[in-house]
Amino acid sequence: MFSLQALHSEVLALEPTHTELTSLGTALCPTAPEERVRQLKDELETLQRRLNVQNEVIPQRLDHLTAVISLQVTHTCDVSDEASLT
């Protein structure tokens, strides 16, 4: 769970880097060949989509993992309670 939280923090930290890359790519557009500009824009869009997906999926996985752990703890407590009654 801690690894997933660390990954989420890392992905969030990548957002400013992506913004800077986009800015640098835009600055290169006037001097780059048209095909390279198109390729650079496609790559930046792909990175943005991947970043957005990670920002959505990781918190969902954390929530799911937290729910599963909570259920396990509850189940373990219930089993312990039943064992102490017998």
N, C-alpha and C positions, 0 to 999 in steps of 0.2 A: 504494500500500500504506500509505503514511504517512497519507493522508487517511482510510482505513478505520480505522486504529488511532486516529486523533484522534476519529473518529465514535464508536468504541466507548468511549473515555474520556468523551466527552460524554454518551453514553447512561447510563453508570454514574453520572455526576455528577447525573443527573436523578432518581435514585432517592430521595435525601433530599427533594427538592422535591415529588415525588409523595406521599411520606409526610406531608409538611406539609400539602399540599392535602387529603389524605384527612382529616387531623385537623381542619382548618378546616371542611371540609364537614360532618363529623360534629357539630361544635359549632354549625353553623347549622341542623341538622335540627329541633331543638325549636321554632325560631321561624319556619321557612319553611313555605309552603303544601305540602300533601302531594304535589301534582303536581310542584312544583319539587324536593322532596326526592328523588322517584323519578328525575327527570331528572338531578339531580346525581350520584346513585349510579350511574346508567347511564353517564354520562360518565366518572366516576372508574374504573369497571370497564373501560371501553374503553381508557382511558389505561394502566391496569395491564396489560391484555393486550398492547397495543402495545409497552410497555416490556419485557415478558417475551419477546416474539418477537424484538425487537431484541437483547436480551441473549443469545439463543440463536443467531440467524442471523449476526450480525457476527463472532463468533469462528470460526464454521464457514467463513465466506467468507475470513477471514484465513488459516486453515489451508489452504484450497484454493489460495489465491493463493500462499502460501509453497511449497506442493508444486509448483505450475506453474512458479514461478521456479526452484526447485531442479532440476526436470527440464530446463528450458531451459539452465541453467548446465552441467549434466552433459552435455547434448547438444552444446553449444558446445565444451566441453573435449574431448569425443570427436572432434569434427570437426577441431579444431585438432591433436590428436594424430595423426590419420590424415593430415592435410595435411603435417605435419612429417616423416612417414615416407616420403613420396613425393618 
